Amino acid sequence: MKDTKASGTAKKAPAKTGVKASAPKTAAKTADKSKVVKTAVKDKAKAPAVPKTGKDMAKAVKPAAKPQPAKTADKAAATKAAAPELKKGDYFKFGNYWQENSSRKTPIEWLVLKKSGSKVLLISRYGLDCRQYHHERVDMTWENSDLRKWLNVEFFRNAFIAAEQKKIAVTKLQNDNNAKYGTFGGNSTEDRVFCLSIAEAESLFKDDAARKCVPTPYAVGKGAWQNSSELIDGRGCCYWWLRSPGFYQFNASFVGSGGALNLFGGNVDHGHGAVRPALWVNL
């Protein structure tokens, strides 16, 4: 019997030992589970809150607005840097036209006559072409002249690319009667490119010398007349058309080679007058 009890005790011992041996594993599992729970809680704390309402959602998806002012400021600064600071009397290159020859266009130089806000009134430094005011000697006003049509169609397209064309303002022109002879000036017009009037040519230049102009070699090749007695840097000056009428209705006034205003004018079909286009440009 003692052997039996001893034997029974011996049989139970391994079971108790087995229980004790498994305890560390259970503790380890509990510890691991505790870490997972703590990590999940920690990660949950880091995760952004889920918006509960439409207002909260709008706030959650709204992009940061702070970088925008900086970009806007940079863009404004770049635009300002690109726009030239011009004043009356400056020369400015804008557009391209045939000048040295008929095979290659070169940048057009413009003289700033006036500035108004962000716009400038320009006139070409040189006589860029040679054209008749009109193709036949008939009573004529600026509104119906060939020269007006040529400037606003052919010259406009040939001298400026699309981006430049957008910068050229449409100008409403008053076509006054001839101040000396009273010849009818015609209706008002809206033009992008035009010739100056008598009044403009008188007020926008300080004297005759400032109005003197030489034609480009291209214009000379087209027939522009040069006065060998009136020179600028050794080159003969030309006369250039104004849009105002002359003494007769079939005359157009012009600026002579010496820079004086000729209000009597010349026949509209005269073929040796130079053209100095004028235009308002938005900087």
PyMOL commands that set and color helices and strands:
alter all, ss='L'
color gray80, all
select helices_A, chain A and resi 2-46+54-61+67-82+142-144+146-159+162-165+198-203+208-211+217-221
alter helices_A, ss='H'
color red, helices_A
select strands_A, chain A and resi 91-98+105-116+119-124+129-130+171-173+189-191+227-232+235-237+240-245+251-255+261-267+274-275+278-282
alter strands_A, ss='S'
color yellow, strands_A
deselect
rebuild
show_as cartoon
